[in-house]
Every structure is written in C-alpha cells, then in structure tokens.
Amino acid sequence: MAGTGELVQTHRENSVRRTPITTVRALPAFRDWKAGDKLSVDFVYAVRGCHPPSLTTMRVLCVLQFFPPDGAEGSARLHDFVRALVAHGHDVTVLTSTLSYQTGQPFARFRRKLLVRENDSSGSKVIRLWSPPGYHKSTVTRGIGLLVFMAVALIFSLTLRRPDVVVASSPPPTVGVVAALVARIWCVPFLYEIRDLWVDDAAALGLVRNRALLIVARRVERWVERSAATVVAVTPGIGARLKRRVLFPDRVHVVPNGVDTELFNPTVHPMLLVSRLNVANEFVVVCAGAVGFNNDPHTLIDAAATLRNHRHIVLLVVGDGNARAAAEQRAQQLGLTNLRFTGWIPRWQVPGLICAADAAVCIAVDNPLSHVAYANRAFEAMACGKPVLCLIDGSLREVIAGAGAGLFVPPGNGAALAATILVLAAMPKADRTAMGQRGRDLVENQFERRHMTGRLMALLHATVSGPVQDERTRPTAPDVTGH
C-alpha cells in the first residue's frame, strides 16, 4: 500500500494538472492515525475525493452576524479583510443579517425587508437576511434572534454557488455552526476567527445561568472549533485557551486586531465637534468606543463624581451602546457637568476627538475573560499618541506597561481612576507626550492593520493549499485604500 507521503505527493501533482481523483483506496486507514499526527490539507482533500481550489481566484463565503453597510459603525478588521480578499482577485460573498450591533435593530434602509442583495464598496457581494430585532433587549430575544439567523443562513447558503473556502468570525458562535456545516456539506475547508470566548463570557457575567443550556452550548462550541481547518484567535490569552481544547493545537494561530495608523495618527486635526462640546481649554480624558454594560460606564461616573470640584478636568464618552442611556441618565441625576456623552458619531470623526484629548481611558468589567482580551480603543488611542489609563488587568495591561505607554488603574475603582487622572494632569506635558509616542511606536511596529490583514490572508491561503505558515511571519497586505 502506498505510503502517506507518496499519496500526498501524487495528489499534489494531480491537483496541478487538474486531473480527477477517482479513488482513494491507497490511503491508510484512519484507524492507523494517532492523536498528535499531522494531516496535510492534501490528505484531507484526497480522503474526501475533492480537488483543492486554485489560489489565484477563490470563491470565499464569509458568514458574519453583523457586517455594517458603508458609512456605519462596525468592525473595520472584517471590512479590511474582505477588501484585501477582493484586491487579490477573489470572489467574496458575505452572508449576514440586517441588524446593527450598536442598536440591535435593523438598519433604517433594511427595515421590513426579508432579503437584501447589495455590492459593498470593497467589491464584495453582501447578502443580508432578516433577523428578529431586539438583539440587546434580553437574553431570550438575543438567543431567538441568533437561532433564527443560524437556520435561515444555513438554508440560504445552500442556494449559493459552491465556495472554495468558508470563513466565519465569532462572536456569536452560531455563525461558526453555519460555516462548519456548510464547509462539511460542500467539502471545503473552514477558517474560524474567534474574537471572544462567548459562551464562557456569558457564564462569567451571569447572562446565562441554565446549566444544561451551558453544557449544550459548550459542546457545540467545541465541535465548531474542532471542525475548523484553521482557528484564528485575536489575543495570545484566547489562543492559549483554544489550544488546550481543540483537537489539533497547531491549527490555532494568533492574529491581533490592528489599527489603521493612517486614520488614527497624532497629526489628525481636532474636529469642530470639540468646540461644540466646549472642551477646548480643559484637560480632557476620552473614552471612545461602544458604551455597553461590559464597558463599565458606572466606574467613569464614579470618577467624574470624585472630580466634580476639579472643573478643569472633563471626561468625554464617545460612542453609543446598550448602556449609554442609563449611564447618561445617572450622570444627569448626579449633576455631573464634567462627564459628557457625544452619542454615536461617524468613525472618521473619532480620531479627531482622540487627538483633541490629553489622555484616553480603556475600561471593562473585571472578569477572567477580560484578562485575555485586547480592547481596540486602547490601540486606537496609542496610535493617536495619547497615554492610556488602563482599567483592564491581564494581557492588555502587560502590553501597555511593557511599552511604557500608559498607567494601570485597578478595575472598577472610580476613586483610583480619579486619582490617576489627577496624577497625569499634573505630569509635565513633555512626559505625557513621550508616553504617547511610545504607544504610537508600539502600534506601528506590532499592531498595524495592514500587517494583520496580510497575516489573515496568508492563513486563508494556507488553509486551502497546505501547511500553515508560522504565525510570526508578517506578510503585508496590498494597499487597497489608495494611499
């Protein structure tokens, strides 16, 4: 019987000539395979009787719960990845919902529509499927919405042309279920990006307390992770956890979120919005990003209450989310004029507001999962050359402290945050500028988005063609922004 190496080599030659594979009888039996042995992508294709696709032009199906339309707030990482895929000549279809993550409701132009087909500015084809509104209303409505989208997306995906590779980005893990099933049905590989350990997060925050439901959810989550040919984690902490629970730890790779250092840079001129907020002559500490319950807005309120007599210090909360209304109402009840909320603003205005500030705050509710997370808002602030007050222990604290780009504050301690703000305000401006520059250098060297997109591209190609490169290699994605 031919050896595995001979078979793989023969299959490589056949795949180049594009000749059909009519038999896989020469393959060693799976009972001879031991846990820990590596299976090449060619081996898997041969077992399934399928050809690996050409890397020059692939049909890529991306399954995403949220993919905001042009001009709306959302994950720039996913948009940049899709844009880079199209720039490489690939045919990309995005299967997503009509909902906005910020509001949990359909975008205005998608209301009362069951199906929307459109071409994104990136050149991808976007198919939006109806999902029940009320994503942030309660755990029950969120669960119903996720299950409805999972079922509809799975059925609709089977009406599309056979893809060459399937990509999904979690949370929520239900999109991973769709992608894993579609990949198995179509006999194609599956790349799974995990930005959050969603089930563990829901359990730690007490959002789901039903033990039976958690057991089922964890089993499904593990099955999806083990079904993926490549698993991408966005932080080393998440990657370490995933390596302990997937069948093939070498399939797990870490590609952190990156920052567009051209959009977020210290030379951006402050926007006119700054003058309307009347903060031009104040010491401004900005917190830019989603304002959700997990972002701990009440600690900001406690800090503002402690600083109410320091009239030259203003805390500016930039963004929207399911906790903003309640936080703003509480701030008004306390009469806090030094805490101001902008609400949602276009993403292109965010760098100007950060550059107009003197420092930035990165905050989240303290739990074991926040210890392994990276918060985008911290890296965007560092890219703008601002010192960061970090209220997140763990991985992010280590990154900021290692670069000397900010100060650590115990999570959930408003009084300590207020005291640290006073220390930073009393610091010579040159020292604050040097701290911010160290953060900028860190982002440019290790977290530049084009580098991260290039690494995702390399992993996707390797998922389809063969062994995955070492994650430390950093190919650069083409500049698709015109710069």
N, C-alpha and C positions, 0 to 999 in steps of 0.2 A: 504494500500500500504506500502510496506516495506520502512523503513527509509534509508536515505543515508548511515548512519553508519553501519546498518545491511547489506546492499548490499555490501559495501566495504569489510566488514569482510568476508562475504560469498565468495566474489571474491578472496580474499587472500587465503582462504582455497582451493578453486578450482584451483587456479594457482599453488599451491604447489603440488596438486595431478595431475596436468596437464590434468584435465578433460575438455571437451569442454564446452563453454558457448553457449547455444542455444537460449537464449532470454535475452533481456534487458528491457522487458516490466515493470519490477518493478521499474525501475529508475524514479526519479522525473522528471517532465518536465523541460526543460531548461527555460521556462517562469517563473518558481518559483525561479530561481537562480538570485541573485542580484550582481551587481558590488561590488567587495570587498570580496565576499565569496571565500573561497579557494576550489579548485577542486583537489583531490588527483590524482596521476598518475593512481591508480587502477580504479577510477571513469572514467577517460578518456578512458582507455583500455576497460572497460565494455561497455561504450557508443558505441565504435567502433566495439565491438564484437571480440576483439583481446586478445591474451594472452601476458602478459609481458614475456620477454625472461629470460632465466637463466643467472645469473650474472657470473657464472663460466666460460662460453665460449660464448662471444657475437661476432656477425659479425658487425664490425664497418666500416661504409663508411665515409671517410673524403674527403670533396670537397675543394680543395685549388687551387687558381690561380697559385701559384708558390710553388714548392717543389723541391729544387735543388738536383741533384744527389750527391752521396757520394763524398766528397772532394771539393765540390763547396760552394761558399759563400751563406748564406741564413739564414732563421730563425731557430736558434738552439732550440728555445722553442718548435716549432712544431715537430722537429725531436725527441726531448727528450720525448715528449708526446706520439708520435707513438711508440717509443721504449719501453716505460713503459707499454703501452697497450699490446704489443706483449709479454712482460715479464710476464704479468698477465695471459697469455694464450688466449688472444682474437685474433680473425681473422680480421686483419685490411687491408682494401683496400683503397689506396689513389688515387683519381681521380684528375689529374692536367694537366697543359699544358706543352708543350715542351720548353717554353721560360725561359730565365734567367731574373730575375728582374733587375740585375745590368746593362745589356746591352739592354734589350728589344728585343733581337734576340734569336733564338733557340740555345740551347747548340750545340756545334760542332757535337757531335755524334748523334744528333736527327734531323739534317737538312734534309729537303726533305723527312721526314717520317710523315705519317698521324697518325699512331698509334704505340706506343711503350709499350710493357709489360716487366717489369723487377722486380726482387726481390731486395729490398733495404737491406742494411746491418743491418737495425733494425729488419728484418724479415717480414716486410710488403710487400704486393703486390702493386706495383706502376703502374698505367695506365696513360700514357701521350698521350694527344690528341693534334693534330695540332692546332695552333692558328696563326693568321696573325702576322708577325714580325712588328717591328716599334712601340713598346709599348710606348717609350719615344719620338717618333718623333713629335707628335702633339696630341692635344686633340681629334681630329677627328679619327686618326688612333688608338688611345687608346680605344675610345668608340667602334669602329668597332670590334677591337680585343676582347674586353670584351663580346660583344653581340654574336660574333661567338662562343667563348668558352662556353658561357652560353647555347646556343642552342645545340651545339654538346654534351656537358657534360650531359645535361638533357636527350637527346635521348639515349646516350650510357649507362647511369646509369640504364635505364630500361631493359637492356640486362643482367645485373648482377644479382646475387642471392639476394633475399630479405634480406636487412640488419636488424639488431635489433635496431640500433640507427644510426642517421646521424649527423656528425659533420662538421661545416664549420667555417672558420676563415676569417674575413673581416678586411681590405680592400682586394679586392673591394667587394661591397655589392652584386654584381651579383652572386657570389658563394653562397651567402645566399639564393637568389632566387631559384637556383638549388636545394639546400639542403631542403628548405621549401617545394617545390613541390614534390620532391622525398619522403620526410617523409610523406606528405599527401597521396600520391599515395599508398605507401606501408603500411600506417597505423602504423608508428613507430615514436618515439619521436625524437626531433631535438635539439641539443646543438649548440648555436651560440656564437662564440667568436668575440668580436669587439675590435680591436686594435686602431682604428681611426674612427672618425665621418666623413666619407669620403665625403659625399655629402656636409655637412656644410663646410668642409675644402676646397673643390673645389670652393664653392661660395665665401668664405672669401678671397681666394687667387686670385679670378678673373679668374680662369681657365674655368669656365662655367658661362656665362652671360645671357643665354637664360632663361627667367623667366618661360616659360611654361615647358621647359625641367627640370628645378629645381623642379617645383611643382610635376611633374610626378615622378621624382627620389625620392623625399622625401616621397611621398605616398607609393611607392614600398618599400622603406627602412623601413618605419613604419610597413608595413604589414609583412615583413620578421621578424622584431624584435618581433612582437606580435604573430607570428606563432611558435616561439621557446619555448620549454618547459623550457629551462634554457638559460639565457643570461649571458655571462662572459665578464666583462669589465677589461681592463688591468690597469686602474688608477681609483682612487676614483672620480676624476672630471668627467670622462666619465661615470662612474657608476651613479653618481648623475643626469646627463642629461638623461640617459636612463630610470632611474626610473620615471622621470617626463613624459615620453612619451610612455611607454609600458602599456599594459592593466593590467598586474599583476606585480607591483613593487617588490614583494617578490621573483620573479623569477630572478632578477638581482643580480649577485654576482661579487665581485672584486677579481681578482687573478692577481697580478702584474707580469710583466716579471721578471724572476730570472736570476741569474748569476751562471755559473759553477765555484764555488770557488776553485776547484782543477785545472782547466785550467787557470783561472785568479787568480793568487796569487802573493804576493810580492817576493817569492823566485825563480820565474822563471828567468833563466839566459838570459841576453840580447842576441839577435840573431846576427849572423855575418853580417846581413844586416846593423846593426848600424855602423860598421866600414866602410862599403862601402859608407854610406851616410856622413861619416866624421863629426859625431856629438858627438864623444866620450868625448870631452873636453868642450862642450858647455852647457849652460843652455837650456834644450830642453823642449818645450811645445808641447805636441802631441794632435792632433785631429784625432781620429781613428773612422772610420765608413763610411757610404755612403756619397758621395760628390754630393748631389743633390741641386737643386735651393732652396729647402726649408731649406737646411742646411746652408744657408747664407755664402758661401765662400768669398764673397767680403768684409765682415767685417774682416775676417782674413787677407785679402790682405791689407786693410787699416791699420790694426795694425802692420803688417810687414813693411809697408812703414814708419810708425811713428818710428819704432825701427831700421831702417836701419843703424843708426850710433852706435847702441849697438851690436857690432859684436859678443859678447859672447852669444847672445840670438838667438835661432833658433826655428822657428815654423815648425813642421813636420806634414803634412797631409797624413794620412794613409788610403787608400781606393780608391774606384772608384765610378763613378756615372755620371748622365747626365750633370752635371755642371763642371766636373773636367777639361775637355779640354779647355773650355772658361776661367776658373779661372787660369789655368796654363799658358795660352797664355797671359793673362793680367799681371800676375806676371813677366813673361819674358820681356814684353814690358816696365815694370817699373824698370827692372834690379834688382829685389829683390833676392839676393843670400841667404837671411836669411829665405826664405819661400821655403820649399822643398816638393815635391809630390812623394810618392812612387808608386802610382797606386795600382792596385789590388795585394794583397798578400794573401797566404793561411791563413785561420783563426788560425791555430796552431802557426803561427809566430806573430800574433798580441799581445799576452801577453808579449812576449819578448821586443817588441818595446815600449809598455807602461811602462814596468819596467825599460827600459833604459832612460826614460824621467824623468824630475823633477816635472812636473805638467801636467794636462790634461785640454783641453777646451771642453765644451759641448755647442753647439750653434745651433740656429734655427731662422728662420724668425719670427719676433714678430707678433702674431695674437691671437685672443681669443682662438683658438683651441690649440695652443702650450702651453697655460696656464694650460691645463688639461692633458697634455701628460707627460709621463716618457720616457726619452731617454736612450736606452740601454748603449750607450757609457759612460754615467756618472757612471753607476753602475759597468761597467767593469773596469773603471779607479779606482773607490773606492776599488774594490776587489783586485786590484794590489797595494793598499796602496798609491795612489797618490792623492794629493789635487786637487780639481776640480774648475776651473774657469767657473762658470755657467752663460751663457747669455740667459737663458730661465726663464722667470718670471712665477709665479704661483706655481703649485703643486711640480715641481722638485726643485724649489728654496727653498720651505718650507722644503722639506726632507733634502736637503744638509745643509741648515742653522741650522735646528733643531739638526743635528748630529755634527755640527761644523766641517764639512768635506771639506769645500772649501769657496770660496769668490764669491759674486754675482757681475756681471758686467751688466750695462744697455744694453739690446738687441740692436743690430745694431750700436753700438758705438765703432768704431775701436780705437779711441784715448783713450777711457776709458779702453778698453782691454789692450792696450799697457801700460798704467799707472799702471794697476793692476798687469801685468806681472812683471814690474819693482819692485813693492812693494813685490811681492812674491819672486823674485830673491834676494832681499836684506834681506829677513827674515832669521834668523838662521836656519840651516838645521834641527836642533832638533825640531823646531816648525813646519816645513813643514812635518817632519816625524810623529809627533804627530797628525797633521791634517789628514794625510793619514791613520793612524791607526784607527782613529775614523770612517773614511769611511769604512774601512775594517770590523770593528766591526758591523757597521750598516748592511752591506750586509750579513754577516754571520748570524745575528740574524733575519733579516726580509725579505731578498730577495735571499735566497739560492735556486737555481733552483730545487733541489730535493724536497724541501718543496712545491714549487709552482706546480710542476708536480703532487705531491701527492694530492694537493687540486683539481686540474683539474680532476684527477682520481675519487676522491670522488664525485665530482659534476656530472660526467658522470654516475657513478653507481646510484646516487640518481635520476638522470633524468629518468633512466629506471625503477627503483624499487620503488621509493616512495619519500616522502618529502625530500627536500634538507637540508643538514646539515648547521649549522651556518658557515658563511664564515671565521670566525676567527679560526676554528679548522684547524690544520695543520698536517694531516697525511703525513708520509714520504713515498715517492715512493721507491721501491726497487732499490738497486744499480745495474744497468744493464751495467755499464761500466767496471766492473772487479776490481774496487778499493775496 
